[in-house]
């Protein structure tokens, strides 16, 4: 440690260390220089030397405070307030001096305020000084010009030394400001490089997770397809009545397999495009039932995608409705139509309207159809919804349980 480089190990931040050094060095320079300037002005008059004495006292107090407390923040308040006060006091009361230097001191105090106390305080002090300088121009300057006398050599030397000192301090503050800027830029570059490295790691990990999730859904889909194939092989040795039940179970498994197939084809594993899913579901049911494509389907949805918790029971509901329509509603019709409409009610609820143009039998006489309707009611309860039916028109109000 030496006079101009005190110990700053008690601070961890670069800016705290630099501001402490700034306050320390300015205090020392103020004490040294204003001791000399006070001597020169003392030969002129006590009134001219009085502001220099005040600055000298402020410098000694600030250096002592820094040494004892290690706290630099109050020192910047002291220098800002006392610097402005002494400068404007001298400009409006000391008529023996030219006061060119006082405008430099005001600029130095503004710089010091911005560096030590921040932008907001700096702006406020700048505005205050603008009004105080205006007061000097309108109420003091003319009288000062009339009373000012030619400068003696001693006065010229004293004022010149003060100007040199002020320029030195101003240059040092600007230099310190640029050091702060350079350090901030280096820290920003380092932070950006660190973020870029982290982003690359996150992207690589995300891609790895996407591949892993795709593989999981692909395997689940394949396992479900194996189960479907086994059930189809086994049903060939069963009675026709039991084969129909196997077909219904196969379609329900196929409904869930289709969800995993859609997820495998997508990069978003949290939701599925509902319209595309319904279209594929219709094609799979038609293929499994070996029905000619003589039934028109119309799908309308203002809901783009639905989450995984909701899509499974919703898909099973649609599977039961579509399977029943294809197998039972169009036996007496060569051409039929099915309409599926999904409308968003609010962020948590949506509406499903289902309609086919076929003729339905009395469900009480057909156990399979009755079981399908009971399953639809159970799935509707899982979605905290309600169902109403008028012949072949169904209306569901369902909750999106993913939200």
VOPAGU-2260 file (C-alpha; in pm, 1 decimal, decimal comma):
REM VOPAGU-2260
SITE   aa  ch    i         X         Y         Z
SITE  UNK   A    0       0,0       0,0       0,0
SITE  UNK   A    1     116,7     352,0     -83,7
SITE  UNK   A    2     -37,3     696,2     -62,4
SITE  UNK   A    3    -222,7     679,4    -394,7
SITE  UNK   A    4    -297,9     304,6    -391,2
SITE  UNK   A    5    -464,1     213,6     -60,3
SITE  UNK   A    6    -578,5    -136,8      28,4
SITE  UNK   A    7    -918,1    -218,9    -131,8
SITE  UNK   A    8    -939,5    -589,2     -42,8
SITE  UNK   A    9   -1248,7    -523,1     170,0
SITE  UNK   A   10   -1444,4    -473,0    -157,0
SITE  UNK   A   11   -1514,1    -757,0    -400,4
SITE  UNK   A   12   -1670,9    -561,9    -687,8
SITE  UNK   A   13   -1445,0    -393,4    -943,2
SITE  UNK   A   14   -1667,0     -83,4    -942,7
SITE  UNK   A   15   -1661,8     -54,8    -562,9
SITE  UNK   A   16   -1282,9     -78,3    -560,8
SITE  UNK   A   17   -1251,9     179,6    -840,4
SITE  UNK   A   18   -1491,2     428,5    -677,1
SITE  UNK   A   19   -1314,5     395,0    -342,3
SITE  UNK   A   20    -981,4     466,3    -513,6
SITE  UNK   A   21   -1137,1     759,1    -699,8
SITE  UNK   A   22   -1262,1     919,0    -376,5
SITE  UNK   A   23    -928,1     853,0    -203,1
SITE  UNK   A   24    -710,3     999,0    -480,0
SITE  UNK   A   25    -925,7    1306,9    -535,7
SITE  UNK   A   26    -918,5    1377,6    -161,1
SITE  UNK   A   27    -537,2    1361,0    -156,0
SITE  UNK   A   28    -503,3    1582,2    -463,9
SITE  UNK   A   29    -750,3    1835,7    -322,2
SITE  UNK   A   30    -549,1    1855,6       0,2
SITE  UNK   A   31    -213,9    1898,4    -181,0
SITE  UNK   A   32    -320,8    2143,9    -447,9
SITE  UNK   A   33    -557,5    2359,7    -241,4
SITE  UNK   A   34    -291,9    2391,6      27,9
SITE  UNK   A   35     -75,0    2561,8    -237,2
SITE  UNK   A   36    -363,5    2765,0    -388,0
SITE  UNK   A   37    -473,8    2883,6     -42,0
SITE  UNK   A   38    -123,9    3025,4      16,5
SITE  UNK   A   39    -131,4    3218,6    -312,7
SITE  UNK   A   40    -482,9    3355,7    -252,9
SITE  UNK   A   41    -390,8    3451,8     105,4
SITE  UNK   A   42    -160,5    3720,4     -39,2
SITE  UNK   A   43    -461,4    3867,3    -221,0
SITE  UNK   A   44    -733,5    3873,5      44,3
SITE  UNK   A   45    -900,5    3649,9     297,0
SITE  UNK   A   46   -1224,6    3666,6      98,0
SITE  UNK   A   47   -1052,7    3522,1    -211,8
SITE  UNK   A   48    -879,4    3251,8      -8,8
SITE  UNK   A   49   -1186,3    3151,6     193,6
SITE  UNK   A   50   -1337,5    2912,2     -71,3
SITE  UNK   A   51    -997,8    2739,5    -101,8
SITE  UNK   A   52    -987,7    2692,8     276,2
SITE  UNK   A   53   -1332,5    2531,2     258,0
SITE  UNK   A   54   -1221,7    2289,0     -15,0
SITE  UNK   A   55    -912,5    2202,0     189,7
SITE  UNK   A   56   -1128,9    2124,4     493,3
SITE  UNK   A   57   -1362,8    1907,3     281,8
SITE  UNK   A   58   -1063,4    1716,6     140,6
SITE  UNK   A   59    -916,6    1646,2     486,4
SITE  UNK   A   60   -1255,5    1535,4     621,2
SITE  UNK   A   61   -1320,4    1307,2     322,1
SITE  UNK   A   62    -979,8    1138,9     339,2
SITE  UNK   A   63   -1018,6    1078,5     713,7
SITE  UNK   A   64   -1369,9     939,7     666,5
SITE  UNK   A   65   -1254,1     701,6     390,8
SITE  UNK   A   66    -964,4     578,5     601,2
SITE  UNK   A   67   -1179,9     512,7     908,8
SITE  UNK   A   68   -1503,8     377,3     757,4
SITE  UNK   A   69   -1397,4     231,7     417,7
SITE  UNK   A   70   -1730,7     363,1     285,7
SITE  UNK   A   71   -1700,2     575,6     -27,6
SITE  UNK   A   72   -2067,0     652,5    -102,5
SITE  UNK   A   73   -2117,7     939,9     148,5
SITE  UNK   A   74   -1797,1    1101,9      17,9
SITE  UNK   A   75   -1947,1    1150,4    -328,8
SITE  UNK   A   76   -2246,0    1322,1    -170,3
SITE  UNK   A   77   -2009,3    1544,5      27,8
SITE  UNK   A   78   -1803,0    1639,0    -277,8
SITE  UNK   A   79   -2108,5    1696,1    -498,5
SITE  UNK   A   80   -2301,6    1913,8    -254,7
SITE  UNK   A   81   -2002,3    2100,6    -111,9
SITE  UNK   A   82   -1844,6    2148,0    -458,2
SITE  UNK   A   83   -2160,6    2305,5    -601,0
SITE  UNK   A   84   -2217,2    2512,0    -287,9
SITE  UNK   A   85   -1860,2    2649,7    -267,9
SITE  UNK   A   86   -1845,2    2723,0    -643,2
SITE  UNK   A   87   -2171,2    2920,1    -648,4
SITE  UNK   A   88   -2088,5    3090,0    -318,6
SITE  UNK   A   89   -1760,1    3214,5    -467,2
SITE  UNK   A   90   -1924,3    3322,9    -794,3
SITE  UNK   A   91   -2180,0    3538,6    -614,2
SITE  UNK   A   92   -1973,8    3677,1    -321,8
SITE  UNK   A   93   -1604,3    3689,2    -417,1
SITE  UNK   A   94   -1554,5    3970,0    -670,0
SITE  UNK   A   95   -1173,9    3971,2    -660,4
SITE  UNK   A   96   -1153,3    3653,9    -876,2
SITE  UNK   A   97   -1239,1    3600,8   -1244,6
SITE  UNK   A   98   -1452,2    3288,7   -1177,6
SITE  UNK   A   99   -1360,2    3120,4   -1507,8
SITE  UNK   A  100   -1240,6    2831,7   -1296,4
SITE  UNK   A  101   -1571,3    2802,8   -1110,2
SITE  UNK   A  102   -1748,6    2688,4   -1425,8
SITE  UNK   A  103   -1486,7    2412,6   -1455,5
SITE  UNK   A  104   -1550,8    2312,6   -1092,6
SITE  UNK   A  105   -1921,2    2291,0   -1164,2
SITE  UNK   A  106   -1851,6    2057,8   -1460,6
SITE  UNK   A  107   -1617,8    1847,7   -1245,1
SITE  UNK   A  108   -1880,1    1814,5    -971,8
SITE  UNK   A  109   -2138,2    1706,5   -1229,8
SITE  UNK   A  110   -1898,6    1439,8   -1364,5
SITE  UNK   A  111   -1823,6    1327,1   -1011,1
SITE  UNK   A  112   -2195,4    1305,0    -931,1
SITE  UNK   A  113   -2271,8    1093,1   -1237,7
SITE  UNK   A  114   -1983,9     853,7   -1166,0
SITE  UNK   A  115   -2032,7     822,4    -790,0
SITE  UNK   A  116   -2406,9     870,3    -736,9
SITE  UNK   A  117   -2565,6     754,6   -1061,5
SITE  UNK   A  118   -2751,0     896,3   -1357,6
SITE  UNK   A  119   -3068,6    1016,0   -1182,2
SITE  UNK   A  120   -2885,2    1215,7    -914,5
SITE  UNK   A  121   -2649,6    1351,0   -1182,1
SITE  UNK   A  122   -2940,6    1480,1   -1390,6
SITE  UNK   A  123   -3104,8    1643,7   -1088,0
SITE  UNK   A  124   -2780,5    1820,0    -988,0
SITE  UNK   A  125   -2725,0    1932,8   -1348,2
SITE  UNK   A  126   -3068,2    2098,0   -1357,7
SITE  UNK   A  127   -3009,6    2267,4   -1019,3
SITE  UNK   A  128   -2675,6    2405,6   -1138,6
SITE  UNK   A  129   -2832,7    2531,8   -1459,4
SITE  UNK   A  130   -3067,9    2749,9   -1251,2
SITE  UNK   A  131   -2784,7    2866,5   -1021,6
SITE  UNK   A  132   -2566,8    2966,0   -1320,6
SITE  UNK   A  133   -2865,5    3152,7   -1467,0
SITE  UNK   A  134   -2890,5    3342,6   -1137,7
SITE  UNK   A  135   -2520,9    3436,8   -1163,5
SITE  UNK   A  136   -2560,9    3567,9   -1520,4
SITE  UNK   A  137   -2868,8    3778,1   -1452,2
SITE  UNK   A  138   -2798,0    3910,0   -1101,9
SITE  UNK   A  139   -2420,8    3897,7   -1036,9
SITE  UNK   A  140   -2217,5    3899,8   -1358,4
SITE  UNK   A  141   -2261,9    4270,8   -1453,1
SITE  UNK   A  142   -2171,2    4390,6   -1106,2
SITE  UNK   A  143   -1875,5    4153,3   -1104,7
SITE  UNK   A  144   -1747,8    4295,0   -1437,1
SITE  UNK   A  145   -1773,9    4651,0   -1303,9
SITE  UNK   A  146   -1585,1    4578,9    -982,0
SITE  UNK   A  147   -1319,6    4338,6   -1116,4
SITE  UNK   A  148    -967,5    4486,5   -1117,4
SITE  UNK   A  149    -663,4    4387,9   -1328,1
SITE  UNK   A  150    -491,7    4073,4   -1199,1
SITE  UNK   A  151    -161,2    4084,1   -1014,1
SITE  UNK   A  152     107,4    3827,7   -1093,0
SITE  UNK   A  153      31,2    3641,7    -770,5
SITE  UNK   A  154    -339,3    3626,3    -857,5
SITE  UNK   A  155    -262,8    3511,6   -1212,2
SITE  UNK   A  156     -34,0    3233,9   -1085,4
SITE  UNK   A  157    -291,8    3120,7    -828,9
SITE  UNK   A  158    -579,7    3115,8   -1076,4
SITE  UNK   A  159    -364,5    2947,1   -1342,2
SITE  UNK   A  160    -264,0    2672,6   -1096,6
SITE  UNK   A  161    -628,4    2620,6   -1008,1
SITE  UNK   A  162    -721,1    2592,9   -1378,1
SITE  UNK   A  163    -443,7    2336,5   -1434,7
SITE  UNK   A  164    -559,5    2142,1   -1132,6
SITE  UNK   A  165    -923,1    2149,9   -1249,2
SITE  UNK   A  166    -822,2    2030,8   -1597,9
SITE  UNK   A  167    -619,7    1750,0   -1442,0
SITE  UNK   A  168    -915,0    1640,9   -1226,8
SITE  UNK   A  169   -1154,0    1663,8   -1524,7
SITE  UNK   A  170    -919,7    1453,1   -1737,7
SITE  UNK   A  171    -883,2    1197,6   -1459,1
SITE  UNK   A  172   -1262,4    1166,6   -1421,3
SITE  UNK   A  173   -1307,7    1119,9   -1796,3
SITE  UNK   A  174   -1029,5     861,0   -1792,7
SITE  UNK   A  175   -1199,1     677,4   -1505,8
SITE  UNK   A  176   -1531,4     688,0   -1687,4
SITE  UNK   A  177   -1376,6     522,6   -1994,5
SITE  UNK   A  178   -1216,5     258,7   -1771,8
SITE  UNK   A  179   -1561,0     179,8   -1634,2
SITE  UNK   A  180   -1698,0     158,5   -1990,1
SITE  UNK   A  181   -1417,5     -72,5   -2105,2
SITE  UNK   A  182   -1462,4    -298,2   -1804,3
SITE  UNK   A  183   -1839,5    -313,8   -1861,4
SITE  UNK   A  184   -1786,7    -400,1   -2227,7
SITE  UNK   A  185   -1542,1    -679,5   -2137,0
SITE  UNK   A  186   -1783,4    -815,3   -1878,0
SITE  UNK   A  187   -2069,4    -798,7   -2130,7
SITE  UNK   A  188   -1863,8    -982,0   -2393,3
SITE  UNK   A  189   -1765,4   -1248,6   -2138,7
SITE  UNK   A  190   -2126,6   -1284,0   -2023,8
SITE  UNK   A  191   -2248,9   -1315,5   -2384,2
SITE  UNK   A  192   -1985,3   -1579,2   -2454,8
SITE  UNK   A  193   -2091,1   -1766,6   -2142,0
SITE  UNK   A  194   -2456,7   -1744,9   -2244,7
SITE  UNK   A  195   -2372,1   -1861,8   -2595,0
SITE  UNK   A  196   -2187,7   -2163,3   -2453,9
SITE  UNK   A  197   -2479,5   -2239,9   -2221,7
SITE  UNK   A  198   -2726,2   -2200,5   -2509,4
SITE  UNK   A  199   -2524,6   -2445,7   -2716,9
SITE  UNK   A  200   -2526,0   -2695,7   -2429,5
SITE  UNK   A  201   -2898,4   -2643,3   -2372,7
SITE  UNK   A  202   -2970,4   -2682,5   -2745,5
SITE  UNK   A  203   -2765,7   -3002,2   -2762,2
SITE  UNK   A  204   -2940,6   -3136,0   -2449,7
SITE  UNK   A  205   -3280,1   -3036,3   -2588,9
SITE  UNK   A  206   -3208,9   -3213,2   -2919,0
SITE  UNK   A  207   -3098,5   -3518,1   -2723,1
SITE  UNK   A  208   -3422,2   -3508,9   -2519,2
SITE  UNK   A  209   -3629,3   -3470,6   -2837,3
SITE  UNK   A  210   -3464,1   -3777,9   -2988,3
SITE  UNK   A  211   -3516,2   -3966,8   -2662,7
SITE  UNK   A  212   -3884,9   -3871,1   -2641,8
SITE  UNK   A  213   -3936,1   -3959,7   -3007,0
SITE  UNK   A  214   -3780,8   -4299,7   -2940,1
SITE  UNK   A  215   -4005,5   -4350,8   -2635,3
SITE  UNK   A  216   -4323,8   -4267,0   -2828,8
SITE  UNK   A  217   -4204,8   -4476,3   -3123,3
SITE  UNK   A  218   -4151,5   -4778,1   -2898,0
SITE  UNK   A  219   -4485,9   -4732,4   -2722,8
SITE  UNK   A  220   -4656,6   -4709,7   -3061,9
SITE  UNK   A  221   -4476,4   -5024,3   -3181,0
SITE  UNK   A  222   -4569,0   -5212,0   -2863,0
SITE  UNK   A  223   -4933,4   -5113,9   -2904,1
SITE  UNK   A  224   -4918,6   -5221,7   -3267,9
SITE  UNK   A  225   -4779,9   -5558,6   -3156,9
SITE  UNK   A  226   -5070,3   -5595,3   -2912,6
SITE  UNK   A  227   -5313,4   -5507,0   -3193,0
SITE  UNK   A  228   -5151,5   -5765,1   -3421,8
SITE  UNK   A  229   -5170,3   -6035,3   -3151,5
SITE  UNK   A  230   -5536,4   -5959,7   -3086,8
SITE  UNK   A  231   -5612,5   -5977,6   -3458,3
SITE  UNK   A  232   -5434,7   -6313,9   -3484,8
SITE  UNK   A  233   -5617,5   -6448,7   -3182,9
SITE  UNK   A  234   -5964,8   -6338,5   -3290,6
SITE  UNK   A  235   -5949,9   -6562,7   -3598,4
SITE  UNK   A  236   -6010,6   -6868,3   -3378,6
SITE  UNK   A  237   -6301,2   -6713,8   -3190,2
SITE  UNK   A  238   -6675,7   -6701,5   -3241,8
SITE  UNK   A  239   -6812,8   -6410,6   -3451,6
SITE  UNK   A  240   -6973,0   -6248,2   -3146,5
SITE  UNK   A  241   -6641,1   -6246,1   -2959,3
SITE  UNK   A  242   -6454,9   -6129,2   -3272,5
SITE  UNK   A  243   -6667,8   -5813,6   -3273,3
SITE  UNK   A  244   -6566,3   -5743,5   -2915,3
SITE  UNK   A  245   -6202,2   -5795,5   -3012,6
SITE  UNK   A  246   -6245,6   -5546,0   -3298,2
SITE  UNK   A  247   -6384,4   -5288,5   -3056,5
SITE  UNK   A  248   -6089,9   -5340,3   -2818,4
SITE  UNK   A  249   -5845,1   -5324,4   -3109,6
SITE  UNK   A  250   -5994,1   -4990,1   -3220,6
SITE  UNK   A  251   -5959,3   -4849,3   -2869,5
SITE  UNK   A  252   -5593,7   -4954,4   -2851,6
SITE  UNK   A  253   -5542,8   -4815,7   -3202,5
SITE  UNK   A  254   -5684,5   -4482,7   -3082,4
SITE  UNK   A  255   -5410,2   -4456,5   -2819,0
SITE  UNK   A  256   -5144,7   -4588,9   -3057,0
SITE  UNK   A  257   -5233,2   -4311,9   -3300,0
SITE  UNK   A  258   -5159,5   -4051,9   -3028,0
SITE  UNK   A  259   -4806,2   -4185,6   -2983,8
SITE  UNK   A  260   -4762,1   -4199,8   -3360,8
SITE  UNK   A  261   -4854,7   -3831,3   -3385,7
SITE  UNK   A  262   -4615,9   -3741,2   -3104,3
SITE  UNK   A  263   -4335,3   -3934,2   -3272,9
SITE  UNK   A  264   -4385,2   -3726,3   -3589,0
SITE  UNK   A  265   -4388,0   -3396,4   -3398,4
SITE  UNK   A  266   -4128,2   -3190,9   -3209,4
SITE  UNK   A  267   -4389,0   -3072,2   -2957,9
SITE  UNK   A  268   -4460,8   -3350,0   -2709,8
SITE  UNK   A  269   -4709,0   -3153,2   -2499,6
SITE  UNK   A  270   -5001,4   -3131,1   -2744,8
SITE  UNK   A  271   -5146,7   -3273,3   -3066,6
SITE  UNK   A  272   -5311,2   -3104,0   -3363,3
SITE  UNK   A  273   -5671,6   -3205,4   -3311,2
SITE  UNK   A  274   -5798,3   -3180,5   -3670,4
SITE  UNK   A  275   -5513,3   -3388,1   -3810,4
SITE  UNK   A  276   -5561,5   -3646,3   -3535,3
SITE  UNK   A  277   -5935,3   -3685,4   -3608,7
SITE  UNK   A  278   -5868,7   -3724,8   -3981,5
SITE  UNK   A  279   -5616,9   -4003,5   -3916,2
SITE  UNK   A  280   -5851,0   -4164,6   -3663,3
SITE  UNK   A  281   -6131,1   -4178,7   -3922,4
SITE  UNK   A  282   -5900,7   -4337,3   -4177,5
SITE  UNK   A  283   -5780,5   -4600,0   -3928,8
SITE  UNK   A  284   -6136,7   -4691,2   -3827,1
SITE  UNK   A  285   -6247,8   -4718,1   -4189,4
SITE  UNK   A  286   -5947,5   -4938,4   -4263,9
SITE  UNK   A  287   -6008,6   -5165,2   -3964,4
SITE  UNK   A  288   -6377,4   -5205,4   -4049,2
SITE  UNK   A  289   -6310,0   -5255,8   -4423,0
SITE  UNK   A  290   -6571,9   -4995,3   -4509,9
SITE  UNK   A  291   -6574,9   -4820,3   -4847,1
SITE  UNK   A  292   -6516,8   -4449,1   -4828,8
SITE  UNK   A  293   -6875,3   -4355,2   -4914,5
SITE  UNK   A  294   -6927,8   -4150,2   -4599,9
SITE  UNK   A  295   -6845,9   -3780,5   -4610,3
SITE  UNK   A  296   -6682,2   -3633,8   -4302,2
SITE  UNK   A  297   -6671,3   -3267,2   -4216,2
SITE  UNK   A  298   -6433,9   -3156,9   -3940,4
SITE  UNK   A  299   -6439,9   -2799,8   -3811,2
SITE  UNK   A  300   -6228,9   -2683,4   -3515,1
SITE  UNK   A  301   -6116,2   -2348,0   -3380,9
SITE  UNK   A  302   -5900,4   -2533,5   -3127,4
SITE  UNK   A  303   -5561,1   -2593,9   -3284,8
SITE  UNK   A  304   -5410,3   -2837,9   -3037,3
SITE  UNK   A  305   -5502,5   -3030,3   -2723,4
SITE  UNK   A  306   -5272,5   -3163,4   -2450,1
SITE  UNK   A  307   -5197,3   -3527,7   -2375,5
SITE  UNK   A  308   -5418,7   -3561,2   -2066,3
SITE  UNK   A  309   -5721,3   -3445,7   -2262,5
SITE  UNK   A  310   -5656,8   -3607,0   -2599,6
SITE  UNK   A  311   -5668,0   -3968,7   -2469,9
SITE  UNK   A  312   -6026,7   -3962,5   -2329,4
SITE  UNK   A  313   -6136,6   -3731,3   -2613,6
SITE  UNK   A  314   -5990,1   -3970,5   -2871,9
SITE  UNK   A  315   -6167,4   -4265,3   -2711,1
SITE  UNK   A  316   -6497,0   -4072,6   -2713,0
SITE  UNK   A  317   -6456,8   -3997,4   -3083,5
SITE  UNK   A  318   -6358,0   -4360,8   -3150,4
SITE  UNK   A  319   -6680,8   -4486,7   -2991,9
SITE  UNK   A  320   -6895,2   -4233,4   -3179,5
SITE  UNK   A  321   -6728,5   -4294,7   -3514,7
SITE  UNK   A  322   -6721,5   -4673,7   -3477,2
SITE  UNK   A  323   -7089,2   -4683,6   -3384,5
SITE  UNK   A  324   -7176,1   -4452,7   -3673,9
SITE  UNK   A  325   -6981,2   -4654,4   -3929,8
SITE  UNK   A  326   -7108,9   -4990,8   -3806,5
SITE  UNK   A  327   -7471,5   -4913,9   -3721,4
SITE  UNK   A  328   -7596,0   -4580,4   -3856,9
SITE  UNK   A  329   -7548,1   -4625,5   -4231,3
SITE  UNK   A  330   -7674,9   -4979,7   -4293,7
SITE  UNK   A  331   -7974,4   -4849,7   -4486,0
SITE  UNK   A  332   -7787,4   -4562,2   -4658,3
SITE  UNK   A  333   -7551,7   -4583,4   -4949,9
SITE  UNK   A  334   -7408,2   -4241,5   -4877,8
SITE  UNK   A  335   -7385,8   -4074,9   -4538,6
SITE  UNK   A  336   -7221,4   -3782,6   -4365,9
SITE  UNK   A  337   -7058,3   -3721,0   -4030,3
SITE  UNK   A  338   -7002,2   -3376,3   -3884,9
SITE  UNK   A  339   -6754,9   -3308,3   -3605,0
SITE  UNK   A  340   -6725,6   -2955,6   -3464,8
SITE  UNK   A  341   -6497,6   -2843,0   -3181,8
SITE  UNK   A  342   -6537,8   -2491,2   -3045,9
SITE  UNK   A  343   -6340,8   -2316,6   -2775,3
SITE  UNK   A  344   -6562,0   -2186,5   -2494,3
SITE  UNK   A  345   -6286,0   -2032,3   -2281,3
SITE  UNK   A  346   -5928,4   -2108,5   -2182,0
SITE  UNK   A  347   -6037,7   -2411,9   -1979,2
SITE  UNK   A  348   -6338,7   -2548,3   -2168,4
SITE  UNK   A  349   -6435,2   -2650,8   -2520,2
SITE  UNK   A  350   -6745,3   -2787,7   -2690,4
SITE  UNK   A  351   -6771,2   -3101,4   -2907,8
SITE  UNK   A  352   -7067,1   -3137,5   -3142,9
SITE  UNK   A  353   -7107,0   -3471,0   -3323,3
SITE  UNK   A  354   -7372,0   -3559,6   -3580,4
SITE  UNK   A  355   -7427,5   -3831,1   -3840,3
SITE  UNK   A  356   -7700,4   -3852,1   -4102,6
SITE  UNK   A  357   -7775,4   -4222,8   -4046,7
SITE  UNK   A  358   -8060,6   -4397,4   -3870,8
SITE  UNK   A  359   -7996,6   -4530,8   -3525,0
SITE  UNK   A  360   -8159,0   -4832,0   -3359,7
SITE  UNK   A  361   -8290,9   -4833,3   -3005,6
SITE  UNK   A  362   -7984,5   -4873,4   -2783,3
SITE  UNK   A  363   -8176,2   -5083,7   -2535,3
SITE  UNK   A  364   -8192,2   -5366,4   -2790,3
SITE  UNK   A  365   -7818,5   -5361,9   -2871,7
SITE  UNK   A  366   -7582,1   -5440,6   -2584,3
SITE  UNK   A  367   -7267,1   -5340,2   -2772,4
SITE  UNK   A  368   -7403,7   -4995,8   -2853,3
SITE  UNK   A  369   -7525,2   -4954,4   -2498,3
SITE  UNK   A  370   -7179,8   -5039,5   -2360,4
SITE  UNK   A  371   -7023,6   -4786,0   -2598,8
SITE  UNK   A  372   -7254,6   -4513,0   -2472,6
SITE  UNK   A  373   -7176,5   -4602,8   -2110,5
SITE  UNK   A  374   -6805,9   -4578,9   -2193,7
SITE  UNK   A  375   -6864,3   -4236,2   -2352,5
SITE  UNK   A  376   -7038,7   -4118,2   -2034,2
SITE  UNK   A  377   -6748,4   -4243,4   -1820,9
SITE  UNK   A  378   -6491,2   -4069,2   -2040,9
SITE  UNK   A  379   -6699,2   -3748,8   -2029,7
SITE  UNK   A  380   -6687,3   -3758,8   -1650,0
SITE  UNK   A  381   -6307,3   -3793,9   -1668,5
SITE  UNK   A  382   -6301,4   -3463,3   -1855,8
SITE  UNK   A  383   -6532,0   -3298,9   -1596,1
SITE  UNK   A  384   -6784,2   -3249,3   -1874,9
SITE  UNK   A  385   -7150,2   -3294,6   -1961,5
SITE  UNK   A  386   -7318,8   -3473,4   -2252,0
SITE  UNK   A  387   -7658,6   -3431,6   -2414,4
SITE  UNK   A  388   -7801,3   -3636,4   -2701,9
SITE  UNK   A  389   -8095,4   -3598,9   -2937,4
SITE  UNK   A  390   -8107,8   -3907,6   -3163,6
SITE  UNK   A  391   -7779,1   -3893,2   -3357,1
SITE  UNK   A  392   -7679,8   -3544,6   -3241,3
SITE  UNK   A  393   -7437,0   -3527,1   -2951,8
SITE  UNK   A  394   -7326,6   -3220,7   -2761,3
SITE  UNK   A  395   -7036,8   -3233,3   -2515,4
SITE  UNK   A  396   -6908,6   -2955,4   -2293,4
SITE  UNK   A  397   -6562,9   -3069,5   -2179,7
SITE  UNK   A  398   -6274,4   -2927,8   -1977,2
SITE  UNK   A  399   -5919,8   -2911,5   -2100,9
SITE  UNK   A  400   -5765,7   -3090,5   -1803,6
SITE  UNK   A  401   -5411,3   -3012,5   -1924,7
SITE  UNK   A  402   -5460,6   -2652,1   -1810,0
